[in-house]
Amino acid sequence: MTFTKTLLASSALVGLMAGAAAAQTEIHWWHAMGGANGERVDRMAAEFNAMQSDYVIVPTYKGNYTETMTAAIAAFRAGEQPHLVQVFEVGTATMMAAEGAIYPVEEMMADAGEPFDGSDYLPAVVSYYETPEGELLSMPFNSSSPVMWYNADALAAAGVEVPTTWDDVEAVAQALVDNGMACGLAIGWQSWVMIENFSAWHDMPMGTQENGFAGFDTEFTFNTEAVANRLQRLADMQEGNLFVYGGRRGDSLPMFTNGECGMWMNSSAYYGSMVAQADFEFGQTMLPLDTDLADAPQNSIIGGATLWALRGHDAEEYEGLAQFLTYLSSPEVQAWWSQETGYVPITTAAYELGQEQGFYAENPGTDTAIQQLSLNTPTPNSRGIRFGNFVQVRDVINEELEALWAGDQTAQEALDNAVERGNELLRRFERSVN
């Protein structure tokens, strides 16, 4: 039975089970999925609740990623923590430093007697959340990668091909504007796309100590000539609107979906938004390569979030939580979730199921993020990042890049300032955990 069909059956069971619900053990899940994805989270919880009679998953939206993580840490200090919390990838170091709060998911699954095999998960996804010894700290759930979205109709009208290099991007942007578009290229989540992933894609470190994986005594090193040159070229592309800055996070999405910009670099997880909002043929392709820096790309790194188990609950409750995580990782659920949202299916089995279902053949390009993440075995430069206080560091990077886009400083000055300010935050984090 498919996930969707099972959901329909589940709905019929909910009413029948209402009387028994009071005797069930509640498992509280705090998450950061609003809008349509929040509705999908509710559907998955309802599906699991209808499948068995011992536990009830209670999902609660707690705001954006930063707000959800902050709320969970505060709740733990007050002894009112949920069983499970969704935390974005750059919060990993902060969660690891929350001594006594986290229950490593691999340990929790073993204690609960629930089968678990880390080799089932895509290596580029699971490696981001492992200890140096290979123990999985949190359960991958919604993982994505930045891709190049493009307006296929606009590219065809301008007589250009889908870009593969940064030189191509600039040429395509010029052709789009020359053909009447208001903007060639926009970019969202600029630190993630243009520093974190740009570095990994070209196999360059962001910082010492294997980007923080080998120790909290790491320092940023991304203020290199290579990164500065690319950012300066991007700033120069603002002339003639070849590049237009549209804000942090996903603020610039409407600039693409309303046909203003012909290309947009941001998360693969905007697939659902594209289907709902774009009234033109769109596609996604791999991130562009800077051929001055590499002959071929290495691999991209993930964004999105994982699910962290928090200590302080009864063993029986963790047994229910372990069963729920097994359900969430099942091929049927992950294939459905991935195809609905654009997030990467976190297991090999889920990806293979999507292939068997014909989803990728019927929707070309929807496996771009998977291909990017799986291009090569991750190196210390492309495994991911694990920097303390990185939520605040991203704010610093945003501020410095916004000053670059405004013409108030050069790219090199922006990066030098970001590294200096970021290293101060790293030292503050290191002091807090020692």
C-alpha positions as CSV (number, residue, x, y, z in Angstrom):
1,M,0.0,0.0,0.0
2,T,1.4,3.4,-0.9
3,F,1.9,6.1,1.6
4,T,-0.9,8.2,0.2
5,K,-3.4,5.3,0.2
6,T,-2.4,4.4,3.7
7,L,-3.0,8.0,4.7
8,L,-6.6,7.7,3.4
9,A,-7.1,4.6,5.3
10,S,-5.6,6.2,8.4
11,S,-8.1,9.0,8.3
12,A,-10.9,6.6,8.6
13,L,-9.2,5.0,11.7
14,V,-8.6,8.2,13.6
15,G,-12.2,8.5,14.8
16,L,-12.3,4.9,15.8
17,M,-9.2,5.3,17.9
18,A,-10.1,8.5,19.6
19,G,-11.5,6.7,22.6
20,A,-8.3,4.8,23.1
21,A,-6.1,7.8,22.6
22,A,-6.2,8.8,26.3
23,A,-4.4,5.6,27.2
24,Q,-1.7,6.1,24.7
25,T,1.8,7.4,25.5
26,E,2.3,10.9,24.0
27,I,5.6,11.6,22.2
28,H,6.1,15.4,21.6
29,W,7.9,16.5,18.5
30,W,8.8,20.2,18.1
31,H,9.5,21.2,14.5
32,A,10.1,24.3,12.3
33,M,8.0,23.2,9.3
34,G,5.4,25.9,8.6
35,G,2.8,26.2,5.8
36,A,2.4,23.2,3.4
37,N,5.4,21.3,4.9
38,G,3.8,21.7,8.4
39,E,0.7,20.1,7.0
40,R,2.8,17.2,5.6
41,V,4.4,16.8,9.0
42,D,1.0,16.5,10.6
43,R,0.0,13.9,8.0
44,M,3.0,11.8,8.8
45,A,2.3,11.9,12.5
46,A,-1.4,11.0,11.9
47,E,-0.3,8.1,9.7
48,F,2.0,6.7,12.4
49,N,-0.7,7.2,15.1
50,A,-3.2,5.3,13.1
51,M,-0.7,2.4,12.4
52,Q,-0.5,1.4,16.1
53,S,-2.3,1.9,19.4
54,D,0.5,2.4,21.9
55,Y,1.8,5.9,21.1
56,V,0.6,9.3,19.9
57,I,3.0,11.6,18.1
58,V,2.1,15.2,19.0
59,P,3.8,17.5,16.4
60,T,4.1,21.2,17.4
61,Y,5.3,24.1,15.2
62,K,7.7,26.3,17.2
63,G,8.7,28.9,14.6
64,N,11.7,29.0,12.3
65,Y,14.8,26.9,12.8
66,T,16.5,29.3,15.2
67,E,13.4,29.8,17.3
68,T,12.8,26.1,17.5
69,M,16.3,25.2,18.6
70,T,16.3,28.0,21.1
71,A,12.9,27.0,22.5
72,A,14.1,23.4,22.9
73,I,17.2,24.3,24.8
74,A,15.3,26.6,27.1
75,A,12.7,23.9,27.7
76,F,15.3,21.4,28.7
77,R,16.7,23.8,31.2
78,A,13.2,24.1,32.6
79,G,12.7,20.4,32.6
80,E,9.9,20.7,30.1
81,Q,11.7,19.4,27.0
82,P,10.0,17.5,24.1
83,H,11.1,14.1,23.1
84,L,12.2,15.2,19.7
85,V,13.2,18.5,18.1
86,Q,14.1,19.5,14.6
87,V,17.3,21.5,14.3
88,F,18.9,22.8,11.2
89,E,22.3,21.6,10.1
90,V,24.3,24.6,11.3
91,G,22.9,24.0,14.9
92,T,24.8,20.7,15.2
93,A,27.7,22.1,17.2
94,T,25.4,23.9,19.5
95,M,23.3,20.8,20.2
96,M,26.5,18.8,20.8
97,A,27.6,21.3,23.3
98,A,24.3,21.1,25.2
99,E,25.8,18.7,27.7
100,G,23.4,16.1,29.1
101,A,20.6,17.3,26.9
102,I,20.9,15.2,23.8
103,Y,20.4,11.5,23.5
104,P,22.5,10.4,20.5
105,V,20.0,8.8,18.1
106,E,22.1,5.7,17.4
107,E,22.5,5.1,21.1
108,M,18.8,5.7,21.7
109,M,17.7,3.3,19.0
110,A,20.0,0.6,20.5
111,D,18.7,1.1,24.0
112,A,15.1,0.9,22.7
113,G,15.9,-2.3,20.9
114,E,15.0,-0.8,17.5
115,P,17.0,-2.1,14.5
116,F,19.1,0.6,12.9
117,D,21.8,0.5,10.2
118,G,23.7,3.7,9.4
119,S,24.8,2.3,6.0
120,D,21.2,2.6,4.8
121,Y,21.5,6.4,4.6
122,L,23.1,8.4,1.9
123,P,26.8,9.0,2.9
124,A,26.8,12.7,2.2
125,V,23.7,13.1,4.4
126,V,24.6,10.9,7.4
127,S,28.3,11.9,7.6
128,Y,27.3,15.5,8.4
129,Y,25.7,14.3,11.7
130,E,28.2,11.7,12.9
131,T,30.9,11.8,15.5
132,P,34.5,11.3,14.4
133,E,34.0,7.7,15.6
134,G,31.0,7.3,13.3
135,E,28.2,7.4,15.8
136,L,25.1,9.1,14.4
137,L,24.0,11.9,16.7
138,S,20.7,12.9,15.2
139,M,18.3,11.3,12.6
140,P,18.4,12.9,9.1
141,F,14.9,14.1,8.1
142,N,14.8,17.0,5.7
143,S,18.0,17.3,3.8
144,S,18.5,19.5,0.8
145,S,21.3,21.0,-1.4
146,P,21.4,24.3,-3.3
147,V,20.9,24.0,-7.0
148,M,20.5,26.3,-10.0
149,W,16.9,26.8,-10.8
150,Y,16.2,28.2,-14.2
151,N,13.3,29.5,-16.3
152,A,13.4,27.1,-19.2
153,D,11.0,29.2,-21.3
154,A,13.1,32.4,-20.7
155,L,16.3,30.6,-21.7
156,A,14.8,29.3,-24.8
157,A,13.4,32.7,-25.8
158,A,16.9,34.2,-25.3
159,G,18.5,31.4,-27.3
160,V,20.8,30.2,-24.6
161,E,21.6,26.8,-23.0
162,V,21.5,25.9,-19.3
163,P,24.7,27.1,-17.7
164,T,27.3,24.8,-16.3
165,T,30.1,27.2,-15.4
166,W,30.2,30.6,-13.8
167,D,31.3,32.1,-17.1
168,D,28.1,30.6,-18.6
169,V,26.0,32.1,-15.8
170,E,27.2,35.6,-16.6
171,A,26.7,35.1,-20.3
172,V,23.2,33.7,-19.8
173,A,22.3,36.5,-17.4
174,Q,23.3,39.0,-20.0
175,A,21.2,37.3,-22.7
176,L,18.2,37.2,-20.4
177,V,18.4,40.9,-19.6
178,D,19.1,41.7,-23.2
179,N,15.9,39.8,-24.1
180,G,13.8,41.9,-21.7
181,M,14.0,40.2,-18.3
182,A,14.3,42.5,-15.4
183,C,17.0,40.4,-13.7
184,G,19.4,37.6,-14.7
185,L,20.2,35.9,-11.5
186,A,19.1,36.0,-7.8
187,I,20.5,34.0,-4.9
188,G,19.0,33.0,-1.5
189,W,20.7,31.8,1.7
190,Q,23.9,33.5,0.4
191,S,26.3,32.1,3.1
192,W,25.1,28.6,2.4
193,V,25.2,28.9,-1.3
194,M,28.1,31.3,-2.0
195,I,30.6,30.4,0.8
196,E,29.7,27.1,2.4
197,N,28.8,25.2,-0.8
198,F,31.0,27.2,-3.2
199,S,34.0,26.1,-1.0
200,A,32.9,22.5,-0.8
201,W,32.0,22.3,-4.6
202,H,35.6,23.4,-5.4
203,D,37.1,21.3,-2.5
204,M,38.3,24.3,-0.5
205,P,38.2,24.5,3.3
206,M,36.1,27.1,5.1
207,G,38.1,26.7,8.2
208,T,40.8,24.7,10.0
209,Q,40.3,21.5,11.9
210,E,38.4,19.9,9.0
211,N,35.8,22.7,9.0
212,G,35.3,22.1,12.7
213,F,34.7,18.4,12.6
214,A,38.1,17.7,14.3
215,G,37.7,20.2,17.1
216,F,36.0,23.3,18.4
217,D,39.4,25.1,18.3
218,T,38.8,25.9,14.6
219,E,39.3,29.2,12.8
220,F,37.7,30.5,9.6
221,T,39.9,30.7,6.5
222,F,37.3,31.5,3.8
223,N,38.7,35.0,3.1
224,T,40.7,33.7,0.2
225,E,41.4,35.3,-3.1
226,A,39.4,32.5,-4.8
227,V,36.2,33.2,-2.9
228,A,36.7,37.0,-3.0
229,N,37.2,37.0,-6.8
230,R,33.9,35.1,-7.3
231,L,32.0,37.4,-5.0
232,Q,33.5,40.5,-6.5
233,R,32.4,39.3,-10.0
234,L,28.9,38.7,-8.6
235,A,28.9,42.2,-7.2
236,D,30.0,43.6,-10.5
237,M,27.1,41.8,-12.2
238,Q,24.7,44.1,-10.4
239,E,25.4,46.6,-13.2
240,G,22.7,46.1,-15.7
241,N,20.8,43.8,-13.3
242,L,22.7,40.7,-14.3
243,F,22.6,39.9,-10.6
244,V,20.0,41.3,-8.1
245,Y,20.2,40.7,-4.4
246,G,16.7,39.8,-3.1
247,G,17.3,39.2,0.6
248,R,18.3,36.5,3.1
249,R,16.9,33.0,3.3
250,G,14.2,32.4,0.6
251,D,13.1,36.1,0.4
252,S,14.0,36.2,-3.3
253,L,11.8,33.3,-4.3
254,P,9.0,35.5,-5.8
255,M,11.6,37.2,-8.0
256,F,12.0,33.9,-9.8
257,T,8.5,32.5,-9.7
258,N,7.0,35.7,-11.0
259,G,9.3,35.7,-14.0
260,E,11.4,38.7,-12.9
261,C,14.7,36.7,-12.7
262,G,15.6,33.9,-15.1
263,M,17.9,32.0,-12.7
264,W,17.8,31.5,-9.0
265,M,20.3,29.7,-6.8
266,N,18.8,28.2,-3.7
267,S,17.6,25.0,-2.1
268,S,16.2,22.0,-4.0
269,A,13.6,22.0,-1.3
270,Y,11.7,24.8,-3.1
271,Y,10.4,22.2,-5.5
272,G,6.9,22.3,-4.0
273,S,6.9,26.1,-4.2
274,M,7.9,26.0,-7.8
275,V,5.1,23.6,-8.7
276,A,2.6,25.8,-6.9
277,Q,3.8,29.2,-8.0
278,A,5.6,29.2,-11.3
279,D,3.4,29.4,-14.5
280,F,6.3,28.6,-16.8
281,E,8.5,25.6,-17.5
282,F,11.3,25.5,-14.9
283,G,14.2,23.2,-14.3
284,Q,17.1,22.7,-11.9
285,T,20.7,21.9,-12.7
286,M,23.9,21.5,-10.8
287,L,25.7,24.4,-9.2
288,P,28.1,26.2,-11.7
289,L,31.8,25.4,-11.7
290,D,34.4,28.1,-11.4
291,T,36.9,26.7,-14.0
292,D,39.7,29.0,-12.6
293,L,39.5,26.9,-9.4
294,A,38.8,23.3,-10.5
295,D,38.4,21.1,-13.5
296,A,35.4,19.3,-12.0
297,P,33.2,19.7,-9.0
298,Q,33.7,17.8,-5.8
299,N,30.3,17.5,-4.1
300,S,27.8,19.8,-2.5
301,I,26.9,19.8,1.2
302,I,23.5,19.5,2.7
303,G,21.2,22.0,4.3
304,G,17.9,21.3,6.0
305,A,17.6,19.7,9.4
306,T,17.7,16.6,11.5
307,L,15.8,15.3,14.5
308,W,17.4,15.3,17.9
309,A,16.2,13.1,20.8
310,L,16.4,14.9,24.1
311,R,17.0,13.1,27.4
312,G,14.8,13.2,30.5
313,H,11.9,10.9,29.6
314,D,10.9,7.3,30.5
315,A,12.4,4.3,28.6
316,E,8.9,3.3,27.3
317,E,8.6,6.7,25.7
318,Y,11.9,6.3,23.9
319,E,10.7,2.9,22.6
320,G,7.8,4.7,20.9
321,L,10.1,7.4,19.6
322,A,12.4,4.8,18.1
323,Q,9.5,3.2,16.3
324,F,8.5,6.6,15.0
325,L,12.0,7.3,13.6
326,T,12.0,3.9,11.9
327,Y,8.7,4.8,10.3
328,L,9.9,8.3,9.2
329,S,13.0,6.7,7.6
330,S,11.0,4.0,5.7
331,P,11.3,4.0,1.9
332,E,7.6,4.8,1.3
333,V,7.5,7.8,3.7
334,Q,10.8,9.2,2.5
335,A,10.0,8.8,-1.1
336,W,6.7,10.6,-0.6
337,W,8.2,13.3,1.5
338,S,11.0,13.9,-1.1
339,Q,8.7,14.0,-4.1
340,E,6.3,16.4,-2.4
341,T,9.0,18.8,-1.2
342,G,12.3,18.5,-3.1
343,Y,14.2,17.4,0.0
344,V,16.6,14.6,-0.7
345,P,15.4,11.0,0.1
346,I,17.7,10.2,3.1
347,T,18.1,6.5,2.4
348,T,19.3,4.6,-0.7
349,A,16.1,2.5,-0.5
350,A,13.9,5.6,-0.7
351,Y,15.8,6.9,-3.7
352,E,15.6,3.6,-5.5
353,L,11.9,3.4,-4.8
354,G,11.5,6.9,-6.4
355,Q,13.3,5.5,-9.5
356,E,11.0,2.5,-9.6
357,Q,8.0,4.7,-9.3
358,G,9.2,6.6,-12.3
359,F,9.2,10.0,-10.5
360,Y,12.7,11.1,-11.7
361,A,12.0,10.0,-15.3
362,E,8.7,11.9,-15.3
363,N,10.2,15.0,-13.6
364,P,13.7,15.5,-15.1
365,G,16.1,17.3,-12.9
366,T,14.4,16.4,-9.6
367,D,17.3,14.2,-8.6
368,T,19.9,17.0,-9.2
369,A,20.5,17.4,-5.4
370,I,21.1,13.7,-5.0
371,Q,23.5,13.6,-7.8
372,Q,25.4,16.7,-6.5
373,L,25.7,15.2,-3.0
374,S,26.8,11.8,-4.4
375,L,29.3,13.0,-7.0
376,N,32.4,11.9,-5.0
377,T,33.3,10.6,-1.6
378,P,33.3,13.7,0.6
379,T,36.7,15.1,1.6
380,P,37.5,17.0,4.8
381,N,36.7,20.1,2.8
382,S,33.3,18.9,1.5
383,R,31.9,16.8,4.3
384,G,30.1,19.8,5.8
385,I,30.7,22.3,8.5
386,R,30.6,22.1,12.3
387,F,31.3,25.5,13.7
388,G,30.0,26.8,17.0
389,N,27.7,29.8,17.1
390,F,27.3,29.4,13.3
391,V,23.8,30.8,13.4
392,Q,25.2,34.1,14.5
393,V,28.2,33.7,12.1
394,R,25.7,33.5,9.2
395,D,24.2,36.7,10.4
396,V,27.7,38.3,10.3
397,I,28.3,37.0,6.8
398,N,24.9,38.3,5.7
399,E,25.7,41.8,7.0
400,E,29.1,41.9,5.4
401,L,27.9,40.6,2.0
402,E,25.0,43.1,2.1
403,A,27.6,45.9,2.5
404,L,29.3,44.5,-0.5
405,W,26.2,44.5,-2.6
406,A,25.5,48.1,-1.5
407,G,28.9,49.1,-2.8
408,D,30.2,50.0,0.7
409,Q,33.2,47.6,0.6
410,T,35.0,45.2,-1.7
411,A,34.5,41.5,-1.6
412,Q,37.9,41.0,0.0
413,E,37.0,43.5,2.7
414,A,33.7,41.8,3.3
415,L,35.3,38.4,3.7
416,D,38.2,39.7,5.9
417,N,35.6,41.4,8.2
418,A,33.4,38.3,8.3
419,V,36.4,36.1,9.2
420,E,37.5,38.4,11.9
421,R,34.1,38.8,13.5
422,G,33.3,35.1,13.0
423,N,36.5,34.0,14.7
424,E,35.5,36.0,17.7
425,L,32.2,34.1,17.9
426,L,34.1,30.8,17.5
427,R,36.3,31.7,20.5
428,R,33.3,32.7,22.5
429,F,31.7,29.3,21.7
430,E,34.9,27.4,22.6
431,R,35.1,29.1,26.0
432,S,31.5,28.2,26.7
433,V,32.1,24.4,26.2
434,N,35.5,24.2,28.0
